[in-house]
């Protein structure tokens, strides 16, 4: 993709790119690809259509569960999903204090609203899973061998015995 310039559409600055192999035009706003077309006029028309969409107010109640993959604590946050960020394509949500974007790195997930009893059980199961994973890793590690080293030692021993 070759960046060929910028255009301002509905007050938003978009980057225009052309694929050197296919000739296809792409428009990006921030990190997100917002439109694609065979022609420059076509991609700009698609961007205008995309940016002209009416704003829809969403409030979908969910629970955000944030935790460590390595068995650290868990945090449960009641929040509302509010949409998709036009620039990054990330899910947006409001946690009661301020609007945020879910960046999808780490171990953060959205679930239906979780009750206090479910949170308690979730934490118990999460700890049990972590403890089982740690025990299994220890069990494996105690039995693991360096196969190359074993073979090399056996060859050296056999050569010494026959020499």
N, C-alpha and C positions, 0 to 999 in steps of 0.2 A: 504494500500500500504506500502510495506517495501522497503526502499532504500537499494540496495545491492552493490552499487559502482559507480565508474565513468569510463568513456571511453572518449578518445579524438578521434573525428571523423572529418576529414578535418580541423584540427586545432581548433576545437571547443569542449569544455568540456561539456559532457552530463551526467546527472544523470540517472542511471538505477534503475527502481523500479519493484517489482513483487507484484501482487495482491495475497495475501495468500489464498483467496477463489477460484479464477478462474485460477490462475497460469499464467495469462496474463502479459506480459512484457510491460513496458512503458518507454520511454526515454523523459527526460525533459532537455531543454536548457534554463537557466534562469528560469522564471516562466512559460514558455510555454511548453505544452506537444507537442513534435515534431513527435513522432512515437509510434506505438503500434503493438504488434505481439504476437503470441502464444509462440514464442521461443526467446532466447537471440540473436541467430544469425539472426533471422528474424527482430527483432527490430533494430539491428545495421545496417543491410542491408537497411532498410527503412530510417534510419537516413542518411546514405551515399547518398541515392537517393535524399532525401529532400535537403541536403546541396549542392548537385551537380547541382541544378537547376541554369540555367543562370540568371544573374542579368538583370532585365528588368528596363529600365529607364522610370519612369512614371512622368507625370506632368499633373494632372487633375485639371483644374482651378475651385476653389470653394470659397465660403465666409464662414469663421468661425464666428459664432455669439456666443459671450460670454456674459452672464448676470447673474443676481441674480434672484433666484426664488421668492424673496421677494420684487420685484419691484425696485431694484436698476438700475443703468444705463446699457446700452447695448454697447458692443464694436463689431464693424464689421471689420474683417481683411481679405483682399484678400490674398489667398494663393493657393498652389498647393499640392494636395495629391500626395505622392511619393511612397507609398507601405505599407507593413506590417513589423513591427519590428520582426526579427527572434527570439529574446529572450523573449519578453513580449507579442507578438501578437497584440500590439497596432498599430493603424493606424499611419503612419508617414506622416508629411507634412513639407513644407518649407514656411515660411512667408515672404520671401524676405531678412531677416536678418540671420536666421539660421534654421537648421533642428530641428524639435520638434516631440514629440509623443503626440497623443491625449490619455489622460488617462481615459476619460469617467466618471469622477466624476464632480459633480456640474451640471451646466446647459449650457454646451457647445455643439453646434451642427454645422454640416457642411451643407451648402445649395449651390445650384447653385449660380453662380456669381450674386450678388445683386446690382442693380443700386442705385445711390444716391437718386432718388425719392422713390424707394422701401424701402430704409433704413429709410427715413423720415416717411413714412407711417407705417413701422414696429414699430418704436419708439412710434408713436402716439397710435397705437393699443395696444402695450405692456403696455403703461401707463394706457390706458382706462381699460384694462383687470385687471391690478393691482388695480386700483381705484374701479372697480366693485367688485373684490374679497374682498377688505377691507370693502366696504359698506355692502356686503352680510354677512360677518363674524360679523360685528357690529350688523346688524339686527337680526341675529340668537342669538347672545350673550344676547341682551336685552330681549329676550323672553325665554331664557333657564331657566329651573327650576331644582332643585335638588329633583328628584322624591322620593328618599329614605327619605330625610328630611321631605318632605310634608306628606308622609304616616306616619312616626313616630310621627310627631306633631299631625296629625289627630287622631291617636290611643291614644296618651297621653290625648288629649282633650276629646275624647269619654270616656276614663276610668275615668277621673276626673269628668265628668258630670254624669256618672252612679254610682260612688262610694260614 
